[in-house]
Amino acid sequence: MAWPNAGLGEAERGRVNRSPAPASRGSERPRVIVFAYACEPGRGSEPGVGWSLVQSVARFADPVVLVGPEHIEAIRAWEAANPGSCLSFELVPEPTWARWLPHEPTEKSRSHLIGYFVSYLGWQRRAVRIARRLHTAQPFDVSYHATYSVYWLPSPGRRLAVPLVWGPVGGAVTTPFNMWRALGTRGIISELLDLLAVRFFSLARSTRRTWHRARVRIIQNEETRRRLGRRRDSDVLLNHVMFTEVDREPKARERFMLFLSSFEPRKGVRFALLGLAKADPNVRMVIVGDGPERGAVEALIEELDLADRVDLRGWLPYPEAMDLLDRAGAVVFAGVREEGGTALAEAMLRGAPVIVFANGGAKTVAEAAIDPERVQLVMPGSREEIAQGVGNAMTHFYRATGLANTPNLDTASAHRQLEEAFRAAME
């Protein structure tokens, strides 16, 4: 199988969020069946990541993408606006019984999340049947599991008679145990339930077969690599947020700190406030977000006497939030168990200095910075140690001068690594 794009630079390939050039069958580009339950243009989180991944695959292959029903309307609109793309999408309906389950992905209740994943497993069974039908009609060279790739769930790609590329796979990041007390009662209960559920699902035979069946495992972070057992030479450490693309208009940076996330224990808003209390007293912070800990956040601001140093904005429209991100002196990412962090990648691509809790995928992404001068890592520790680390980092960026304001992640390298992973799977 020829790889006609191998060795081309970023300029020749074009940006990932533009329609890939159509391929002729004479080019012998590999045919790829992609399992992307969540995949949609113009969306954030998992659907946005899925879209970026399939666009990346379309640089060197002809993908047929199996998607869930939630995303097909937006995809059809994109297809109408981008005729001639080498991307092909197939709707895979969810099972009939799934409509009775509470599974709206935007809901935060545990029952809705469980319903969502049960529906997803039912979708996988249907996706395999459609993939086999398509493979019989015109064979694929490789299968690719792009979204909801977590080490504790199986991949439908394991059931096709072609090499499987799996990932980026995550799902193993946990909050360091010595920090649990700082999460509060709600946070500790959430950690315990998540830990038990994930470990239980990871014991399933179908999940373990996926671990062994995958020809190449693209892994989000070191925590997940350890959970998958013995390392392989073919394993690739590559976080999915490295495929994030942004359109940026550089602006002059100001001296305020920015925290942008939901108010949940694992997102670390308390650590951001505790850090502000330890920072230079002239440091101010804008907080964009809301959530179940809103009352606790307001109480902590009062307790720490930070009312005149915190601007609590709530949720803002996306353009307003991005304007703040483009002007912030630094952006604080205090999430204690992030698999990656799309917001972190977006901030770094917009040139923002970042303060990052050094755990999980966020650490992996931060360490990939082109310019380490714009990254401050805060190491795990006690509540007091983390607060001091965040405070020191805020003071550092408040006083810093002459920092660059250019993209701080090499997305071109991520695209090359993904293509190389497919090439290795087919050798």
C-alpha positions as CSV (number, residue, x, y, z in Angstrom):
1,M,0.0,0.0,0.0
2,A,1.4,3.4,-1.0
3,W,1.4,6.4,1.3
4,P,1.3,9.3,-1.2
5,N,1.3,12.0,1.5
6,A,4.3,10.7,3.4
7,G,7.0,13.3,4.0
8,L,4.8,16.2,3.0
9,G,5.0,19.3,5.2
10,E,2.1,21.2,6.9
11,A,1.8,23.6,4.1
12,E,1.3,20.9,1.4
13,R,-1.3,19.1,3.5
14,G,-3.5,22.1,4.5
15,R,-5.1,22.8,7.8
16,V,-7.0,20.1,9.5
17,N,-10.3,22.0,9.8
18,R,-10.5,22.5,6.1
19,S,-12.1,20.0,3.7
20,P,-9.4,17.4,2.6
21,A,-8.7,17.1,-1.1
22,P,-10.7,14.3,-2.8
23,A,-8.6,11.2,-3.5
24,S,-8.7,9.1,-6.6
25,R,-8.6,5.4,-6.2
26,G,-5.5,5.4,-8.4
27,S,-3.6,7.1,-5.6
28,E,-3.9,3.9,-3.5
29,R,-4.7,5.8,-0.4
30,P,-5.7,3.2,2.3
31,R,-9.4,2.8,3.1
32,V,-10.1,3.2,6.8
33,I,-13.3,2.4,8.7
34,V,-13.6,4.8,11.6
35,F,-15.7,4.3,14.7
36,A,-16.5,7.8,15.9
37,Y,-19.8,7.7,17.9
38,A,-19.1,11.4,18.8
39,C,-18.0,13.4,15.9
40,E,-19.3,16.8,14.7
41,P,-17.8,20.0,13.2
42,G,-18.0,23.2,15.3
43,R,-18.4,21.3,18.6
44,G,-16.2,21.2,21.6
45,S,-15.3,18.2,23.9
46,E,-15.5,14.7,22.5
47,P,-17.4,15.5,19.3
48,G,-14.9,18.2,18.4
49,V,-12.0,15.9,19.1
50,G,-13.6,13.2,16.9
51,W,-14.0,15.7,14.1
52,S,-10.4,16.8,14.3
53,L,-9.2,13.1,14.3
54,V,-11.1,12.1,11.2
55,Q,-10.0,15.2,9.4
56,S,-6.4,14.3,10.3
57,V,-6.9,10.7,8.9
58,A,-8.3,12.2,5.7
59,R,-4.9,13.8,5.0
60,F,-3.5,10.4,4.1
61,A,-6.4,8.0,3.8
62,D,-10.0,7.6,2.6
63,P,-12.1,7.3,5.8
64,V,-15.6,5.9,6.1
65,V,-16.8,7.2,9.4
66,L,-19.6,5.6,11.5
67,V,-21.3,8.2,13.7
68,G,-24.0,8.4,16.3
69,P,-27.4,9.9,15.5
70,E,-26.9,13.1,17.5
71,H,-24.3,14.4,15.1
72,I,-25.5,13.4,11.6
73,E,-27.5,16.6,11.0
74,A,-24.5,18.9,11.4
75,I,-22.3,16.5,9.4
76,R,-24.8,16.5,6.5
77,A,-24.8,20.3,6.5
78,W,-21.0,20.2,6.4
79,E,-21.0,17.7,3.5
80,A,-23.3,20.0,1.5
81,A,-20.9,22.9,2.0
82,N,-17.9,20.8,1.2
83,P,-18.6,18.7,-1.9
84,G,-15.9,16.4,-3.2
85,S,-14.4,15.6,0.2
86,C,-12.8,12.2,0.6
87,L,-14.7,11.8,3.9
88,S,-17.7,9.6,3.9
89,F,-20.1,9.3,6.9
90,E,-22.6,6.6,7.8
91,L,-25.3,7.0,10.4
92,V,-25.4,4.1,12.9
93,P,-28.7,4.4,14.9
94,E,-28.8,3.5,18.5
95,P,-30.8,0.4,19.6
96,T,-34.5,0.9,19.9
97,W,-34.4,0.2,23.6
98,A,-31.8,3.0,24.2
99,R,-34.5,5.7,23.8
100,W,-35.9,4.7,27.2
101,L,-32.6,5.3,29.0
102,P,-31.6,8.7,30.5
103,H,-28.5,9.4,28.5
104,E,-28.3,13.1,27.5
105,P,-24.5,13.6,27.5
106,T,-24.9,17.2,28.8
107,E,-26.4,16.0,32.1
108,K,-24.1,15.7,35.0
109,S,-26.1,13.1,37.0
110,R,-24.6,9.7,37.3
111,S,-27.7,7.9,36.1
112,H,-27.6,9.9,32.8
113,L,-23.9,9.1,32.3
114,I,-24.5,5.4,32.9
115,G,-27.4,5.4,30.5
116,Y,-25.2,7.2,27.9
117,F,-22.5,4.5,28.1
118,V,-25.0,1.7,28.0
119,S,-26.5,3.2,24.8
120,Y,-23.0,3.5,23.4
121,L,-22.2,-0.2,23.9
122,G,-25.5,-1.0,22.1
123,W,-24.4,1.4,19.3
124,Q,-21.2,-0.5,19.0
125,R,-23.0,-3.8,18.2
126,R,-24.9,-2.1,15.4
127,A,-21.7,-0.4,14.2
128,V,-20.0,-3.7,13.8
129,R,-22.8,-5.1,11.6
130,I,-22.6,-2.1,9.3
131,A,-18.8,-2.1,9.2
132,R,-18.8,-5.8,8.1
133,R,-21.4,-5.0,5.4
134,L,-19.3,-2.2,4.1
135,H,-16.1,-4.3,4.3
136,T,-17.7,-7.0,2.2
137,A,-18.7,-4.5,-0.5
138,Q,-15.3,-2.8,-0.6
139,P,-12.6,-4.0,1.8
140,F,-10.9,-1.7,4.3
141,D,-7.2,-1.7,5.0
142,V,-7.4,-0.7,8.6
143,S,-10.0,0.0,11.3
144,Y,-9.7,3.0,13.6
145,H,-11.5,3.6,16.9
146,A,-11.4,7.4,17.3
147,T,-13.8,8.5,20.1
148,Y,-14.8,7.3,23.5
149,S,-11.5,5.4,23.4
150,V,-11.1,4.5,27.1
151,Y,-9.1,1.6,28.4
152,W,-12.1,0.3,30.3
153,L,-14.5,-0.1,27.3
154,P,-14.1,-2.4,24.3
155,S,-13.7,-1.3,20.7
156,P,-15.9,-2.6,17.9
157,G,-12.8,-2.6,15.7
158,R,-11.5,-5.7,17.5
159,R,-14.2,-7.7,15.6
160,L,-13.1,-6.9,12.1
161,A,-10.4,-8.9,10.2
162,V,-8.2,-5.9,9.6
163,P,-5.5,-4.2,11.7
164,L,-6.9,-2.0,14.5
165,V,-5.6,1.4,15.5
166,W,-7.1,2.3,18.9
167,G,-7.0,5.7,20.4
168,P,-5.9,8.1,21.7
169,V,-7.0,5.9,24.7
170,G,-7.5,7.4,28.1
171,G,-9.5,6.8,31.2
172,A,-6.9,5.9,33.8
173,V,-6.1,9.3,35.4
174,T,-7.1,9.6,39.0
175,T,-6.6,12.3,41.7
176,P,-3.4,11.6,43.7
177,F,-4.6,9.9,47.0
178,N,-2.9,12.4,49.2
179,M,-5.1,15.1,47.7
180,W,-8.5,13.5,48.3
181,R,-9.2,15.4,51.5
182,A,-8.9,18.7,49.6
183,L,-11.8,17.6,47.3
184,G,-14.5,17.8,50.0
185,T,-17.1,15.1,50.7
186,R,-18.8,15.4,47.3
187,G,-15.4,15.0,45.5
188,I,-14.3,12.0,47.5
189,I,-17.6,10.2,46.9
190,S,-17.2,10.9,43.1
191,E,-13.6,9.6,43.1
192,L,-14.6,6.4,44.8
193,L,-17.6,5.7,42.5
194,D,-15.6,6.5,39.4
195,L,-12.7,4.4,40.5
196,L,-14.8,1.3,41.3
197,A,-16.9,1.6,38.1
198,V,-13.8,1.9,35.8
199,R,-12.0,-0.9,37.4
200,F,-15.1,-3.2,37.1
201,F,-15.6,-2.4,33.4
202,S,-11.9,-2.9,32.7
203,L,-12.2,-6.6,33.7
204,A,-14.7,-7.5,30.9
205,R,-13.4,-10.0,28.4
206,S,-14.3,-7.8,25.4
207,T,-12.3,-5.0,26.9
208,R,-9.2,-7.2,27.5
209,R,-9.5,-8.5,24.0
210,T,-9.4,-5.0,22.7
211,W,-6.1,-4.4,24.6
212,H,-4.5,-7.3,22.9
213,R,-6.2,-7.1,19.5
214,A,-5.2,-3.5,18.8
215,R,-2.2,-3.5,16.4
216,V,-1.3,0.1,17.5
217,R,-2.4,1.7,20.7
218,I,-2.3,5.4,20.8
219,I,-2.3,6.4,24.5
220,Q,-3.2,9.7,26.0
221,N,-1.0,9.7,29.1
222,E,1.3,7.7,31.2
223,E,-1.4,6.7,33.7
224,T,-3.3,4.9,30.9
225,R,-0.1,3.3,29.5
226,R,0.6,1.8,32.9
227,R,-3.0,0.5,33.3
228,L,-2.7,-1.3,29.9
229,G,0.0,-3.5,31.3
230,R,3.1,-4.6,29.4
231,R,4.4,-1.8,27.1
232,R,4.8,-2.5,23.4
233,D,7.2,-1.0,21.0
234,S,4.2,0.0,18.8
235,D,2.6,2.1,21.6
236,V,2.3,5.8,20.8
237,L,2.0,8.4,23.5
238,L,-0.1,11.1,21.9
239,N,-2.9,13.2,23.6
240,H,-6.1,13.7,21.5
241,V,-6.2,17.5,22.3
242,M,-3.0,17.8,20.2
243,F,-5.3,17.8,17.2
244,T,-7.1,20.9,18.3
245,E,-7.2,23.8,15.8
246,V,-8.0,27.4,16.5
247,D,-8.4,30.6,14.5
248,R,-6.6,33.3,16.5
249,E,-6.2,37.1,16.3
250,P,-3.4,38.0,18.7
251,K,-4.2,40.7,21.2
252,A,-2.1,42.5,23.8
253,R,-2.0,40.5,27.0
254,E,-3.0,42.1,30.3
255,R,-2.0,41.1,33.8
256,F,-5.1,39.3,35.1
257,M,-5.3,35.6,35.7
258,L,-8.1,33.6,34.1
259,F,-9.9,30.4,35.3
260,L,-12.3,28.9,32.8
261,S,-14.1,25.7,33.8
262,S,-17.2,24.2,35.5
263,F,-17.4,24.3,39.3
264,E,-16.8,20.7,40.1
265,P,-14.4,19.3,42.7
266,R,-12.1,17.7,40.0
267,K,-11.8,20.9,38.1
268,G,-9.9,22.5,40.9
269,V,-11.6,25.9,41.2
270,R,-10.8,25.8,45.0
271,F,-7.1,25.4,44.3
272,A,-7.2,28.4,41.9
273,L,-8.7,30.5,44.7
274,L,-6.4,29.2,47.4
275,G,-3.5,30.0,45.0
276,L,-4.8,33.5,44.4
277,A,-4.7,34.1,48.2
278,K,-1.0,33.2,48.2
279,A,-0.1,35.3,45.1
280,D,1.1,38.9,45.0
281,P,-1.8,40.9,46.5
282,N,-2.0,42.9,43.2
283,V,-2.9,39.8,41.2
284,R,-6.6,39.7,40.1
285,M,-8.4,36.7,38.6
286,V,-11.4,36.5,36.3
287,I,-13.5,33.2,36.8
288,V,-15.7,32.0,33.9
289,G,-17.9,29.1,34.8
290,D,-20.6,27.7,37.0
291,G,-21.7,24.4,38.5
292,P,-22.7,22.5,41.6
293,E,-19.9,24.1,43.7
294,R,-21.1,27.7,43.1
295,G,-22.1,28.2,46.7
296,A,-18.8,26.7,48.0
297,V,-16.9,29.0,45.6
298,E,-18.7,32.1,46.8
299,A,-18.2,31.1,50.4
300,L,-14.4,30.5,49.8
301,I,-14.0,33.9,48.2
302,E,-15.5,35.5,51.3
303,E,-13.5,33.3,53.7
304,L,-10.2,34.2,51.9
305,D,-11.2,37.9,51.6
306,L,-10.8,37.9,47.8
307,A,-14.0,39.7,46.8
308,D,-12.1,42.7,45.5
309,R,-9.6,40.5,43.6
310,V,-12.1,38.0,41.9
311,D,-14.4,38.8,39.0
312,L,-17.0,36.0,39.0
313,R,-18.5,36.1,35.5
314,G,-20.5,32.8,35.2
315,W,-20.8,31.2,31.8
316,L,-20.1,33.5,28.9
317,P,-20.8,33.2,25.2
318,Y,-17.9,31.5,23.4
319,P,-16.6,34.7,21.7
320,E,-16.5,36.6,25.0
321,A,-14.7,33.7,26.7
322,M,-12.1,33.5,23.9
323,D,-11.6,37.3,24.1
324,L,-10.7,36.9,27.8
325,L,-8.4,34.0,27.0
326,D,-6.6,36.1,24.3
327,R,-6.0,38.9,26.8
328,A,-5.2,37.0,30.0
329,G,-1.8,37.2,31.5
330,A,-2.0,33.5,32.3
331,V,-4.7,30.8,32.4
332,V,-5.1,28.5,35.4
333,F,-5.8,24.8,34.8
334,A,-6.1,23.2,38.2
335,G,-8.1,20.2,37.2
336,V,-6.8,17.3,39.3
337,R,-7.5,14.4,36.9
338,E,-7.7,15.6,33.3
339,E,-7.2,13.1,30.6
340,G,-6.1,15.9,28.3
341,G,-8.0,19.1,28.4
342,T,-9.2,20.7,25.2
343,A,-9.4,24.1,26.9
344,L,-5.7,23.8,27.8
345,A,-4.7,23.0,24.2
346,E,-6.8,25.9,22.9
347,A,-5.2,28.3,25.4
348,M,-1.7,27.2,24.4
349,L,-2.5,27.4,20.7
350,R,-3.7,31.0,21.3
351,G,-0.4,31.7,22.9
352,A,-1.5,32.1,26.5
353,P,0.8,31.4,29.4
354,V,-0.6,28.5,31.4
355,I,-0.5,27.3,35.0
356,V,-1.1,23.5,35.0
357,F,-1.6,20.9,37.7
358,A,1.1,18.3,36.8
359,N,-1.1,15.1,36.7
360,G,-2.6,13.0,33.9
361,G,-3.1,14.2,30.4
362,A,-2.8,17.9,31.3
363,K,0.8,17.3,32.3
364,T,1.4,15.4,29.0
365,V,0.0,18.4,27.0
366,A,1.9,21.0,29.0
367,E,5.2,19.2,28.6
368,A,4.7,19.3,24.8
369,A,5.0,23.1,24.8
370,I,7.2,24.6,22.1
371,D,8.1,27.4,24.6
372,P,8.5,26.1,28.2
373,E,8.8,29.7,29.4
374,R,5.0,30.1,29.1
375,V,4.2,27.0,31.2
376,Q,4.3,26.7,35.0
377,L,3.7,23.1,36.3
378,V,2.3,22.8,39.9
379,M,3.3,19.4,41.4
380,P,0.9,17.2,43.4
381,G,1.0,17.6,47.1
382,S,-1.0,18.7,50.1
383,R,-3.7,21.4,49.8
384,E,-1.2,24.0,51.2
385,E,1.6,22.9,48.9
386,I,-0.6,23.2,45.8
387,A,-2.0,26.5,46.9
388,Q,1.5,27.9,47.3
389,G,2.6,26.4,43.9
390,V,-0.4,28.0,42.1
391,G,0.2,31.3,44.0
392,N,3.9,31.4,43.0
393,A,3.0,30.7,39.4
394,M,0.5,33.5,39.3
395,T,3.0,35.9,40.8
396,H,5.6,34.8,38.2
397,F,3.3,35.5,35.2
398,Y,2.0,38.7,36.8
399,R,5.6,40.0,36.9
400,A,6.8,38.4,33.7
401,T,7.7,40.6,30.7
402,G,8.6,39.9,27.1
403,L,6.9,36.6,26.8
404,A,6.0,35.4,23.3
405,N,2.4,35.3,22.1
406,T,2.6,32.7,19.4
407,P,1.0,29.2,19.3
408,N,2.7,27.0,21.9
409,L,1.8,23.5,20.6
410,D,3.1,21.7,17.5
411,T,-0.1,20.2,16.0
412,A,1.8,19.3,12.8
413,S,3.8,16.8,14.8
414,A,0.6,15.2,16.1
415,H,-0.7,14.7,12.5
416,R,2.6,13.1,11.5
417,Q,2.5,10.7,14.5
418,L,-1.0,9.7,13.6
419,E,-0.1,8.9,10.0
420,E,3.0,6.9,11.2
421,A,0.7,4.9,13.6
422,F,-1.5,3.8,10.7
423,R,1.6,3.0,8.6
424,A,2.9,0.8,11.4
425,A,-0.4,-1.0,11.8
426,M,-0.4,-2.0,8.1
427,E,3.2,-3.2,7.9
